[in-house]
């Protein structure tokens, strides 16, 4: 397998930007909630100090102009590809001036070269105030809701009061006033912790809004050592929570691909079927000549660009800010594609020997930028699997499939697997 790993160069970075699928702006680092488990909160390190900053519209326009010019230079490669422009926080609705400015700027471009959609992640505290604008512009909304009042109890305002009632009132108002929009464009995310459960949160959101929710366990990397005890008291394992359900099989059936066991089975199909294609072009390409790098780390900007409120250019919102690939200044974008490629190669090839001997090295999903010991001289990938471990993993997945043979056809026909 060793010879199949290839280092990337500046052309790969450029092509990723031509094919860019998503650009995410951290609209503000200010927030009207103070959630205990927030990724920018008391548990975690690896991000710039929160100073209630707002992203300047001029810097965003600088990046958008660069991308639009690049897309138009390569119009044959990128024309009318779907592209999502996303707004993140903090709480992005606290900087609506920026959001409206960007939308207006995009809508007045003569030719962006892409089919552009807008999306926004929100705690819904200001949803009623800005609802009509979001509906008019057909924003896709991801709403954070942890279930009932107890389940939502870590999502408190700046006075320490549970935000549940206000959030529920706002979301219910949106559903009642714009039911078709709600059905088509509203999604939910639930953070799992010690005050809620998979069953409780999933059923609560289904009952009140007729929607599934994605269950997200707390991120267990990048934690301050002194906060580890408090973190593990707050943490709840998603599989353990599933086992506590009154009827685990029924819950798994309702959740389908959002169930961790079914998702693992889908991932096994993805890794091992040899019959996965992302587009018609993949049917024509010689797979043996495709670029394959150690680890499952995305090549820079292959999936998205995330721009922090301070202008740091990152591959996504889950990466330590010290691994920024560039910086947006008032008058220029400071990035060098070859230096980005060199930095990426240096980091991922630290795991070259481990990857070469790993049984899942051609289907790995581990992002090394989310490993705590990446800066250390000697590192160990937490996702490494020996051939014996992989055989055990295979046995578990096929055993689950034998118990639920209906999942094979259902996964292949209904599930889109994105990693």
C-alpha positions in Angstrom: 0.0 0.0 0.0 2.9 2.4 0.6 3.4 3.4 -3.0 -0.2 4.4 -3.3 0.1 7.4 -1.0 0.8 10.6 -2.9 1.8 14.1 -1.8 -0.3 16.9 -3.0 0.8 20.2 -4.7 -0.5 23.7 -5.3 -2.6 22.5 -8.3 -4.6 20.3 -6.0 -5.4 23.3 -3.8 -6.4 25.4 -6.7 -8.6 22.7 -8.2 -10.3 22.3 -4.8 -11.2 26.0 -4.8 -12.5 25.7 -8.3 -14.8 22.9 -7.2 -15.5 24.4 -3.8 -18.7 23.1 -2.3 -19.1 25.4 0.8 -17.8 28.6 2.3 -18.5 29.2 6.0 -18.1 32.6 7.6 -17.9 32.9 11.4 -20.2 35.9 11.4 -19.4 36.8 15.0 -17.8 35.3 18.1 -20.5 37.0 20.2 -23.4 34.9 21.5 -26.6 35.4 23.5 -26.2 32.0 25.2 -23.5 30.5 27.4 -23.8 26.8 26.8 -21.7 24.6 29.2 -20.4 22.4 26.4 -19.9 25.0 23.7 -16.9 24.3 21.4 -15.7 27.8 22.3 -16.5 27.4 26.0 -14.9 26.3 29.3 -14.0 22.8 28.3 -12.0 23.5 25.1 -8.8 25.1 23.9 -7.5 25.7 20.4 -9.4 28.8 19.3 -8.9 32.6 19.4 -10.1 34.5 22.4 -13.8 35.4 22.2 -14.0 39.2 22.1 -17.5 39.9 20.8 -16.1 40.7 17.3 -18.1 40.9 14.1 -16.8 39.8 10.7 -16.2 42.8 8.4 -18.2 42.8 5.2 -15.2 44.2 3.3 -13.0 41.2 4.1 -15.7 38.8 3.1 -16.1 40.5 -0.2 -12.4 40.3 -0.8 -12.6 36.5 -0.6 -15.8 36.2 -2.6 -14.3 38.4 -5.4 -11.3 36.1 -5.5 -13.4 32.9 -5.7 -15.8 34.3 -8.3 -12.9 35.4 -10.5 -11.3 32.0 -10.2 -14.6 30.2 -11.0 -15.1 32.4 -14.1 -11.6 31.7 -15.3 -12.4 28.0 -15.1 -16.1 28.2 -16.1 -16.0 24.8 -17.9 -14.9 23.1 -14.6 -17.3 24.8 -12.2 -20.3 26.3 -14.0 -23.5 25.9 -12.1 -22.2 23.5 -9.6 -24.1 23.7 -6.3 -22.4 25.9 -3.7 -23.5 26.7 -0.1 -22.6 30.0 1.6 -23.0 29.4 5.3 -23.2 31.6 8.4 -21.9 30.4 11.8 -21.1 31.8 15.2 -21.2 32.6 18.0 -24.8 33.3 17.2 -24.9 34.5 13.5 -28.3 36.3 13.9 -26.5 38.8 16.2 -24.8 40.1 13.0 -27.7 40.3 10.6 -26.1 43.4 8.9 -23.3 41.2 7.7 -25.6 38.4 6.5 -27.8 40.8 4.6 -24.8 42.5 3.1 -23.4 39.2 1.8 -26.7 38.0 0.4 -27.2 41.3 -1.3 -23.7 41.3 -2.7 -24.1 37.7 -4.1 -27.5 38.5 -5.6 -26.1 41.5 -7.5 -23.1 39.6 -9.0 -23.5 39.4 -12.8 -22.2 35.9 -12.9 -21.0 33.9 -9.9 -20.5 30.8 -11.9 -22.2 28.6 -9.3 -25.7 27.8 -8.1 -25.6 29.4 -4.7 -27.6 28.4 -1.6 -27.6 30.0 1.8 -27.5 28.2 5.2 -27.3 29.2 8.8 -26.7 27.5 12.2 -28.7 29.1 15.0 -29.7 28.7 18.6 -33.1 30.2 17.5 -33.2 32.9 20.2 -33.6 35.6 17.6 -35.4 33.5 15.0 -38.8 35.3 15.3 -37.2 38.7 14.8 -35.4 37.7 11.5 -37.8 34.9 10.3 -39.3 36.7 7.4 -36.0 37.5 5.8 -34.7 34.0 6.2 -37.8 32.6 4.6 -37.7 35.1 1.8 -34.1 34.1 0.9 -34.8 30.4 1.4 -32.1 29.8 4.0 -31.5 26.3 5.1 -31.6 26.5 8.9 -29.9 24.1 11.4 -31.5 24.7 14.8 -29.8 23.6 18.0 -32.3 21.9 20.3 -31.4 19.4 23.0 -34.9 18.0 23.6 -37.2 18.9 26.5 -36.6 21.5 29.1 -34.3 19.3 31.2 -32.4 18.1 28.1 -31.9 21.7 27.0 -30.7 22.8 30.5 -27.1 23.4 29.5 -28.2 25.9 26.9 -28.6 28.9 29.2 -28.6 32.7 28.5 -26.1 35.1 30.0 -28.1 35.2 33.2 -28.0 31.4 33.6 -31.7 30.9 32.6 -32.7 27.9 30.5 -33.5 29.1 26.9 -35.8 26.2 26.2 -39.2 28.0 26.3 -38.0 30.9 24.2 -36.5 28.6 21.6 -39.6 26.4 21.4 -41.9 29.5 21.0 -39.8 30.8 18.2 -39.4 27.5 16.3 -43.1 26.8 16.7 -44.0 30.2 15.4 -41.9 29.6 12.3 -43.5 26.2 11.7 -47.1 27.6 12.1 -46.5 30.7 9.9 -44.4 29.0 7.2 -45.2 25.3 7.2 -43.9 24.5 3.7 -40.7 26.4 4.3 -40.3 24.6 7.6 -40.8 21.2 6.1 -38.3 21.8 3.3 -35.6 23.9 4.9 -35.4 23.4 8.7 -33.1 20.8 10.3 -32.2 20.0 13.9 -29.1 19.1 15.8 -29.0 17.8 19.3 -25.9 17.7 21.5 -25.9 14.6 23.7 -24.8 15.0 27.4 -25.7 13.7 30.8 -29.0 15.6 31.1 -30.7 14.2 28.0 -30.8 10.9 26.0 -30.9 9.8 22.4 -34.4 8.4 22.8 -35.8 11.4 24.7 -34.4 14.1 22.3 -35.2 12.2 19.1 -38.8 11.5 20.2 -39.3 15.0 21.5 -38.4 16.7 18.3 -40.3 14.2 16.2 -43.4 14.7 18.3 -43.3 18.5 18.3 -42.0 19.2 14.8 -42.3 16.0 12.8 -38.5 16.1 12.1 -35.6 13.9 12.8 -32.6 15.3 14.6 -28.9 14.6 14.3 -27.4 13.4 17.6 -23.9 14.9 18.2 -21.8 13.6 21.1 -19.5 16.1 22.8 -16.2 16.5 21.1 -13.6 14.7 23.3 -10.5 16.3 21.8 -8.9 19.6 22.6 -10.0 19.6 26.2 -8.1 21.6 28.9 -6.4 19.0 31.1 -7.7 20.7 34.2 -11.3 20.4 32.9 -11.2 16.7 32.0 -13.1 15.5 35.1 -15.9 18.0 34.6 -16.0 17.1 30.9 -16.4 13.4 31.5 -19.2 14.0 34.0 -21.0 15.9 31.3 -20.3 13.5 28.5 -22.6 10.6 27.4 -21.7 7.9 24.9 -24.2 7.7 22.1 -24.2 3.8 22.0 -24.7 3.6 25.8 -27.6 6.0 25.6 -29.2 3.9 22.8 -29.0 0.8 25.0 -31.1 2.6 27.7 -34.0 3.1 25.3 -37.3 1.3 26.1 -37.2 -0.4 22.7 -33.8 0.0 21.1 -34.7 -1.8 17.9 -37.7 0.5 17.3 -35.6 3.6 18.0 -32.9 2.4 15.6 -35.6 1.8 13.0 -37.0 5.3 13.4 -33.6 6.9 13.3 -32.4 4.9 10.4 -29.1 6.3 9.2 -28.9 8.6 12.2 -28.7 5.5 14.4 -25.0 4.9 15.3 -25.1 1.2 14.5 -26.8 1.7 11.2 -24.4 4.5 10.4 -21.5 2.2 11.1 -22.9 -0.4 8.8 -23.4 2.2 6.1 -19.8 3.2 6.6 -18.7 -0.4 6.3 -20.5 -0.6 2.9 -18.8 2.7 1.9 -15.4 1.4 2.9 -15.6 -2.1 1.4 -18.1 -2.4 -1.4 -15.7 -0.9 -4.0 -18.9 0.4 -5.7 -19.1 4.0 -4.4 -19.2 6.9 -6.8 -19.6 10.6 -5.9 -20.5 11.6 -9.5 -20.7 10.3 -13.0 -17.1 11.4 -13.5 -16.0 8.8 -11.0 -17.3 6.1 -13.3 -14.9 7.3 -16.0 -11.8 8.0 -13.9 -9.0 5.5 -13.3 -9.3 5.0 -9.6 -5.7 3.7 -9.3 -4.5 7.1 -10.5 -6.6 9.1 -8.0 -4.7 11.0 -5.3 -4.6 9.1 -2.1 -2.9 10.6 1.0 -2.3 9.0 4.4 -5.1 9.4 7.0 -8.7 10.4 6.2 -7.8 14.1 6.4 -9.5 16.1 3.6 -7.1 17.8 1.2 -7.3 21.5 2.0 -10.7 23.0 0.9 -11.9 19.7 -0.7 -15.1 20.1 1.3 -15.3 23.6 2.5 -13.5 26.8 3.7 -14.1 28.1 7.2 -13.2 31.7 7.9 -12.9 32.6 11.5 -14.2 36.0 12.8 -10.6 37.2 12.8 -10.0 36.2 9.2 -8.2 33.0 9.7 -8.7 30.5 6.8 -9.3 27.0 8.0 -10.4 23.7 6.4 -13.4 23.5 8.7 -14.9 24.8 12.0 -13.6 21.8 14.0 -9.9 22.5 13.5 -7.6 24.2 16.0 -7.0 27.8 14.8 -3.2 27.3 14.9 -3.5 25.1 11.8 -4.9 28.0 9.7 -3.9 27.8 6.1 -4.1 31.6 5.5 -5.3 35.0 6.6 -7.7 37.6 5.2 -6.3 41.1 5.7 -8.1 44.4 4.9 -6.3 44.7 1.6 -5.3 41.2 0.6 -5.7 37.4 1.1 -2.5 36.0 2.5 -2.2 32.4 1.3 0.2 30.4 -0.7 -1.1 27.3 -2.3 2.3 25.5 -2.4 2.9 26.4 1.3 -0.5 25.0 2.2 0.2 21.8 0.3 3.6 21.5 2.0 2.0 22.0 5.5 -0.6 19.4 4.7 1.9 16.9 3.5 4.2 17.4 6.5 1.4 16.8 8.9 -0.3 13.8 7.3 2.9 12.0 6.3 3.8 12.0 10.0 1.4 9.0 10.1 2.9 7.4 6.9 4.3 4.3 8.7 1.1 3.7 10.7 -1.1 4.2 7.7 1.0 1.8 5.6 0.3 -1.0 8.1 -3.3 0.0 8.9 -6.0 -2.3 7.6 -8.3 0.6 6.7 -5.7 2.8 5.1 -7.7 3.2 1.9 -10.9 4.0 3.6 -9.8 6.0 6.7 -12.1 8.8 8.0 -9.8 10.1 10.8 -8.9 13.8 10.4 -5.4 14.2 12.0 -6.0 17.9 12.6 -8.4 16.8 15.3 -5.8 14.6 17.2 -4.5 16.1 20.5 -0.9 15.0 20.0 -0.4 16.2 16.5 2.4 18.6 17.5 4.3 15.9 19.4 7.3 14.1 17.8 5.8 10.7 18.3 2.1 10.4 17.6 -0.4 7.5 17.5 -3.6 7.6 15.4 -6.6 6.7 17.6 -8.3 5.2 14.5 -5.5 2.7 13.7 -6.8 -0.8 13.1 -4.7 -4.0 12.9 -5.9 -6.7 10.6 -7.2 -8.6 13.6 -9.2 -5.6 14.8 -10.6 -5.1 11.3 -11.7 -8.7 11.1 -13.5 -8.3 14.4 -15.1 -5.0 13.1 -16.2 -6.9 10.0 -17.7 -9.6 12.1 -19.7 -7.1 14.1 -21.1 -5.3 11.0 -22.0 -8.5 9.2 -23.6 -9.8 12.3 -25.8 -6.7 12.6 -26.7 -7.0 9.0 -27.7 -10.6 9.5 -30.0 -9.5 12.3 -31.5 -6.7 10.0 -31.2 -7.9 6.4 -33.6 -5.2 5.3 -31.0 -2.5 5.9 -28.9 -3.6 2.9 -31.3 -2.4 0.3 -32.5 0.5 2.4 -29.0 1.9 2.9 -28.1 1.5 -0.8 -31.3 3.1 -2.0 -32.1 5.8 0.6 -28.9 6.9 2.3 -26.3 9.4 1.1 -23.1 8.8 3.0 -20.8 11.8 3.4 -17.5 11.6 5.1 
